[in-house]
Amino acid sequence: MAKAKAAATRDDSAEGNGRLGKKDYLERLAPLQLALSGAERLVAAKGQRLLVLVEGRDSAGKGGAIRAIAEKLNPRHCRTVALDKPTGRERGQWYFQRYVAHLPAAGEIVLMDRSWYNRAGVEKVMGFCTDAEYAAFMAQVPVFEKLLVDDGIRLAKYWLCVDQAQQEARFAERAKDPLKRWKLSPIDLKAREKYDAYTRAREAMLAATHTPHAPWTLVDFNDQRRGRLTMIRHWLGSLPRTPADAGALRLPKLGARPQRERYKVCLPIADTSDVTAPVKPASKRPSTR
């Protein structure tokens, strides 16, 4: 018990090298998430369309940043898009075509975990596109984004920055943690030696696509908690002001005593929440007869 309490204390306090502790992080995140909820209600009420591109190196913290934004929002109004590598059919399409299907409709916020900028980053560095395809992309993307913005989409583009030493530490953590190993792909492992190449690719991307109608915002994510707070606060600052709290709801009393669940056809399965033994895989598929 004492060890658990000590561990919790270490986790909640400020960490070494100026890193933000979990307790302080959650306290600072809560009012920002409340403000995000207010922004979401305004987006839904006004039929606005918000699109946020979250880019960065492998392990920069893109998924965690998106979860910090979306976890308290209504999934009917806010959705995350994280596309896999293109299918054979998609490779035969206009490059932007598969992303167009995921653009926000009226009243929606779309958060893209990587985006069409794959072509400026991993595809360029790892040789997954030709020089001609890369050049065409760099010429077309400012025009494509201008069309989106002119049509009324509020576009925000964030690049999450992380030093190589911190990136390596996160890779090592993923390699050890069975719940995080899925984040390490063969491409990630090959890309470890190409940190400088990714830097050059990013700078070329910024030079070509940091435009007045669709500017980039770079955020330091060496401390992911501080990075999330900074990114969310910056994005909120670009949105129209709206009351954060919708106000408490008063529920009228029920007309009768609350009822318990009653069953006739099927019963709930047994409660196994206290069982700690590993789950045994099924020996065969259950019968449907």
Secondary structure as UniProt FT lines:
FT   HELIX           2..12
FT   HELIX           16..18
FT   HELIX           22..46
FT   STRAND          49..56
FT   TURN            58..59
FT   HELIX           62..70
FT   TURN            71..72
FT   TURN            75..77
FT   STRAND          78..81
FT   HELIX           88..91
FT   TURN            95..96
FT   HELIX           97..100
FT   TURN            101..102
FT   TURN            106..107
FT   STRAND          108..113
FT   HELIX           116..118
FT   TURN            119..121
FT   HELIX           122..126
FT   HELIX           131..150
FT   TURN            151..152
FT   STRAND          153..161
FT   HELIX           164..176
FT   TURN            178..180
FT   HELIX           181..183
FT   HELIX           186..191
FT   HELIX           192..194
FT   HELIX           195..209
FT   STRAND          216..220
FT   HELIX           224..237
FT   TURN            273..274
//
